Amino acid sequence: LTASPVTVVGVVQPFDCATYASTAIQTTSDGAVVSVKALVLHSGGAYDTLFQVKFSDHPGMTDLNAVAISPIDSKVYGNARVHGLSYIARFGATSLEYVAAAPESFNAGAFDVDGIFYVSSITTVKMASYTNVHLLAGYSTPFGDLPTYASYVTLPAYPGSDINVIKQNLHNGKGILTWLVGIDSGRIVAVSAGSTKACKSGTVDSLTGEWGAAWHFNDK
């Protein structure tokens, strides 16, 4: 597991954001295949499968989660588990490349408007951030000296099973902060990515249960 990685930078193609500009994108996994799907509007919850990533095509891979699309290069990124270790991967319909090491496995991921990739963990309630992932070289294997996170901190509260990232003044007197926003236990939760602040709404009956998808538009 110490062999030098082989660079494959530029292989992964951008996601077709023009075609799916008004469509919610979701990923699902059956433990062997991750499917990238597009919501069929006015269908009552049906999805079309756009492409799939088979773990068997990537030796040692057992998970691919915390998936999001970068607003900078329109490419898909996520947290891959390979041979028991965790990595940030860039992938598309026909290829996958590893770009950074991760300190643990993360279940939720999102980009802010500046292209910073945030990932959070339901297990440890920690968050890692990665800057300029669009500039990182991609490698066909995760072995070797890959770059690591820009920050890795414990969050003041669990932000939910999936997140989006916004920059807003949600806490009086604190100005514009970066917030991880999601749903947990029937509450809308906003957790500051750079301080110890957390905001929770009252319980909303329609939000009870487990929520595993989040989107944002124009930083709202």
HELIX and SHEET records of a PDB file:
HELIX    1   1 PHE A   55  ASP A   57  5                                   3    
HELIX    2   2 VAL A  133  LEU A  135  5                                   3    
HELIX    3   3 ASP A  205  LEU A  207  5                                   3    
SHEET    1   A 3 ILE A  25  SER A  29  0                                        
SHEET    2   A 3 VAL A  33  LEU A  39 -1                                        
SHEET    3   A 3 TYR A  47  LYS A  54 -1                                        
SHEET    1   B 4 MET A  61  ILE A  69  0                                        
SHEET    2   B 4 VAL A  76  VAL A  82 -1                                        
SHEET    3   B 4 LEU A  85  PHE A  91 -1                                        
SHEET    4   B 4 LEU A  96  ALA A 102 -1                                        
SHEET    1   C 4 ALA A 108  PHE A 111  0                                        
SHEET    2   C 4 PHE A 117  SER A 120 -1                                        
SHEET    3   C 4 LYS A 126  TYR A 130 -1                                        
SHEET    4   C 4 SER A 151  THR A 154 -1                                        
SHEET    1   D 4 ASN A 164  GLN A 168  0                                        
SHEET    2   D 4 LEU A 177  ASP A 184 -1                                        
SHEET    3   D 4 ARG A 187  SER A 192 -1                                        
SHEET    4   D 4 ALA A 198  LYS A 200 -1                                        
END                                                                             
